[in-house]
Amino acid sequence: MTLQNIDKQAYQDKVKAELDKFNAQIEELKAKTNQAKADAVIEYNSKLEEVYAKRDAAKAKLEELQKAGEEAWEEVQSGFEKAWKELNTAFEGAVAKFK
């Protein structure tokens, strides 16, 4: 075997080792990406659950508002407006998080 063949083989081995290292880094990045996706789905679902809860609370307050007599109307209206504001805040937060 000549010196040139040894140098060529050493160079090929070096390049292969670098490619193997690069492939391992790519796989690590892919795993991190998959984990980030899973985390995002969990967070997305959590935000949706919060929005659903706020929506249900606002709906309940609307029903209470519709049934309220004149004497309780202002108090119920105040509760509805608070629930509506919380719903909007939760929804805007969820939208902003996932833009």
N, C-alpha and C positions, 0 to 999 in steps of 0.2 A: 504494500500500500504506500502510495506516495504522500508527501507532505501536503500536496494540494488536495488529495482525496480526504485526508484527515481533517484539514481545515474546512473543507466543504461539509463533511459529516458533522463536525462540531458546530458549524454555523446552522445547519439544518436542525440539529438537536436543540440549539438555543432558540431558534425561531419557533419550533414546535412547543417547547416549554413556555415561551411567551404567549403563544396562541392558547395553550391549555389554561394558563393563568387568566388570560383575557376571557375565555369561555366561562371559567369559574366565576369571574366578576360579573359577567352578563347574567348568569344563573342567579347569583345573589341579588342583583338588581331586580330581576324578574320576580323573585320571591318577595322582595320588599314591595314591589308594585302590587302584587296579588294581595299582600297583607293590607296595604293602604286601601285597596279597593274594598276589601272586606270591612275594614274599619269605617270607610266612608258609607257603606251600606248600613252598617249598624247605626252610625250617627244620623244618617238620613232618616232611617226608620224611627229613631228616637225623636227627631224633630217633628216628623209627621204625627207621631203619637201625641206630642205636645199640642200641635195645631188642632188635631181632632178633639182633644179634651177641651181646649179653649172654645172651639166651635160648638161643641155640645153644651158648654156652660152658657154661651151666648144664646143658643137656641132655647135653652130652658128659661133664661131670663126674658126672652121675647114672649114665650108662652105665658109666663107669669105677668108680663106687662099687658098682654091681651086680656087676661082674666081679672086684672086688678080693678077695683072700684075707684071711683073718683078720688076718694080720700087717701088712698095708698098709691095712686098713680105716680106722683112725683118721686116717691121713695123707690118704687120699682124701676122707674125710668133711669134714675141715677145708677142703680145696680146694673141695668142693661148696658148703659153707656160705658161703665167700667169693664164689663165683660167683653164688650165689642172692642174697646181699646186694647185689652189684653190679647184678644184674638188677632187683631191687626199687627200688634207688636210681635207676637209669636210667628205669624206668617211671614212678615217682612224679614225677621231674623233667619228663618229657615231658607227663604229665597236668597238672601245675601250670602249665607253660608255655602250655598251650592252653585253660585254663579261662576 
